[in-house]
Amino acid sequence: MNKTNTNSWYKILSVVFLAIMIFYTLFPMYVMITGGFKTVGDLRHNLFGLPNPPQWDSYLRILNPATSSFLVNLRNSILIMIGTVVIDVVLCCLTGFAFARLKFPGKEIFYNFFLLGLLFPLAVAILPMYLQMRTFGLIDSYLGVILPQAAFNLAFHTMLTRSFFEQIPMDLEEAATIDGCSKFGFLVRMVLPLSKPIITTIGVLTLVGSWNQFLLPLLVLNDENKYTLPLGVMQFQGQFQTDWAQVLAYLTLSLIPAILFYALAQKEIVAGLTSGAVKE
């Protein structure tokens, strides 16, 4: 009886905790989405209530190229995101395969040294990295954002791909070798098709990270025509006031692509983080 009561209280507390976390997560999004349909005056007097009536002016002005650079910022974010995802996925698959399936002297030492990249966040290395990019002429260019983003993701994503590739049975590799397949051919023809979950996971993590990156584009990009979506918010900030209704509408539109892509790839992400490549 006591055990039954304990389980009941545990379930109740779990539901309450989950409800609190859901509210904590979704309430800011509710304020952001509904705030885009209000005027600045409504935001001051009715921040948490529903818009009555809904105002579409903020969204229309943002989507109008004559009054907002949203579409230009969207294009820049997509270009930088695609470049970062492609470079990151290609490099982490190659390095993960090398550390997982190839044999060479000092492999574990190199791998552990490679993982030291996990200890250095972008904010810590931003100054020496900025000086290097200035030396190579990458300031105010898309590559100046793409390459550092891919580089700082590489250590963690290589750890994921190596762990996933190691679960592929050796029998498959031996059979491929007998049929005359090279190491690179084995990677392209067998490993990568079996690794769709982990590749999708890495792609989505890189996409979301690139989409939300603010510090690096802020330091690298000087031309407003190259600004990404996080930097585009600054266009609504004046010297004495900020149009918060347009800021909230801008943020809402900025989040839609990332949320849609994450929702569509959710199953693949879970599979990539929780399952192996193939069953023995």
N, C-alpha and C positions, 0 to 999 in steps of 0.2 A: 504493500500500500504506500509506504513511504517512498519507495523507488518510483512508483507511478506518479506521485505528487511531485517528486523531484524532476521527472521528465516533463511533466506539464509546465512547471515553472520555467524550466529551461527553454521549452518551445515558446512560451509567452515572452520571455526576455529576448530571445533571438528575433522574434517578429518585431518587437518594439525597437530593438537596436537597428534592424534592417530598415524599418520605417523611418527612423531618425536619419540614417545615412542617406536614404533615398531623398528625403526632404532637403537635407543639407546639400546634396548634389544638384538636384533639379530646381530648387528655388531660385538660385542666381540666374539660371537659364530662363525661368519664367519671367523674372524681372527684365531681363535683357530683351526677350522676344516681345513682351507686351509694351515695354518702354519705347520700342521703335514705332509703335502705333499711337504715340502720344505727342503732344507738343511740349516744349520746354516748361511752360506754365503748368501743364498737367503733371509733369514729373515732380515739380516742387510740392504740389498739393495732394497728389494721388499717385504716389510712387508704386505702391503694392497692389492697387486695385486694377480692375480691368478697364481698358480704354473705352470711353463712352462719350461720343462715338469714336470708332477707330479712324485714325488719320493716316492716310497713305502718302502724304507729302514727302516724308523723310526717305522712304523706300524709292519713290519715283525720282527724287533728286539724286540719289546715290546711283541709280541705274542709268541716269542721263549723262552721257559723256561730256556734255557742255557744262555741267555743274559739279561733276565729281570725277575723280580718277579711279573709281573702283574697278572698271573693266581693265584698265591698264595695269593696276596692281594685281588683279586676278591673273592676267596673262603672265606677269613676271613671276608670281608665286608658282604657277603651273610649270613654267620653264625650269625654274630652280629646283622644284620638287622632282620633276622627271629626271633631270640630270643627277641629282643626289641619289635618288632611288636606283637608277641604272648603275652608277659607279659603285655604290655601296653593295648592292646585291652581287654584282660580278666579282668584286674583289673579295668579299667575305666567303663566297662559294669557292673561289680558287684557293684562298688561304686555309679555309676550313677543310677542304679536301686534302691539301698538302699535309696538314697536321694530323688528319685522321687516317689517311690511307697510305701515305708514303713513308718510307724508312730512310732516315739520313742521320748522321752523327749530330748529337746535341739537340735533337728535335724538342724534347721536353724543356730544355733550357731556353731555347728560342721561343717556345710557346708561352712559358711563364714570363719571359721578358716582354713578349707581345702583349700579355694581359695587364702589364703595368699601365697601359693606356686607360684602364678603368679608373685609375686613381687620380687622373688629371681632368677635371671638368673644364669646359670651354672658358668659363670666366677666369680661371686661374692662369690659363695659357694665352689669354687674349692679347696681351701686350707683345710678347715675342712673336706670336703668330702674325700680328698686324705688321710688325717690322719686316718679317720675311715676305709677306704678300706685297708690301710696298717695294721691296727689292726686286721681286719678280714681275712687277707691273700689274698686279692683279687687283689693285684698289679700283673701286667703281666699275667692277665687272661682275658678271654672273658667276664666272669661275671662282672669283674671290670668295663667294658664299658657298658654292657647291662643294669645292674640294675640302675645306675645313669641316663642313657638316658631315661629309662621307668619312673623313678620317677619324673624327671623334666617335663615330658609330662603329667603326671597324672592329675594335677589340671585343666589344660585347657581342656583336653579331657573328664574329668568327667563332667565339665560344659556343654560340647556339648551333651553328652549322657543323662544327666539329663533333659536338655531342650527337647530333642527328645522324651524320654520315657514319659514325662509328657503329651504329646499330644496324647498318646494312650488312647482311651475312657475307662472309668471305666466299661462300660457295658461288655467289653470283659473280664476284670478281674473277675467281678461278675459271669459271665457265666462259666468261667473256675473254679472258686471256688465251684460253685454249682455242677459241674461235678466231684469234688473231687481233683482238681489240686492244688498242693501246690504253695507257692510263687516262689520257685526255678523252679518248673515245668512250671509255667506261664512264667517265664523269658526265659527258654530254648525253650519252644514249641511255644510261641506266640510273645514275645517281640523281641527276637533276629531275627527271620525271617522277622518281620516287619521293623526292624532297619538296614537292609542291606545297605541303602545309607550312614547313619552316620558311621557305622562300616567301610565301605570302605573308607570314607573320613579320618577317624582317622588312618586307616592302611596306606594310601598313605602319609599322613602328617608325620607319624612316620618313614616310609620307607625313604622318602627324607631327613628328618632330620638326621637319622642314617647314611645314605649313604654319606652325606656331612660333618659329624662331624670330626673335626680335633683336637681341643684342648684336649678333654677328652682322646682319644686314644694316643695322644702324651705324656700325663702325666702318663698314666696307663701302656701302653705296652712298654716293653724294648726289647723283643725278636723280631728281624726283621722278623722272620717267622710268627709272629702274626700281623704284620702291616696290616692296612686297606688300601684301595685305596688312600685316601687323604695323608696318610703318605708315601705311595710308591713313590710319586713324588720326595721325597728327594734323591732317589737313583741316580738321574740324575744330582744332584748338587755336583760339585767337589769343591775343595779348591780354585781354581783360575778361573774356568769357569763352565758354565751350558749349557748342550745340550738342548737348547730351542725347537728345532724341535721335539725331543723325548718327552719333557714335554708336548707340545701341542698335540701330537698324543696320549700320555697316558691319558690326560684329556678328549680328545674326546671319546676314548673307555670307559672311566669311566662313562661318562654321559649317554651313550646309554641305559643301563638297566633302570635307573630311569626315563628317558624321555619316554621310551616305556610304562612302567607301568603307568605313570601319564597320558599318552595319552589314553590308553585303559580304564582307570577308570575315565576319565574326567566327563562323564555324571553322574556317581554315586556321585562324589564329589560335583557337582553343586546341585544335588538333596538333598544330605545330609545337605548342608548349607542353602538351601532356602525353602525346603518343610517340611511338617509334616509327621508323620508316616502313618496315615490313615485319611481319611476324616470322619467327624462326620456323 
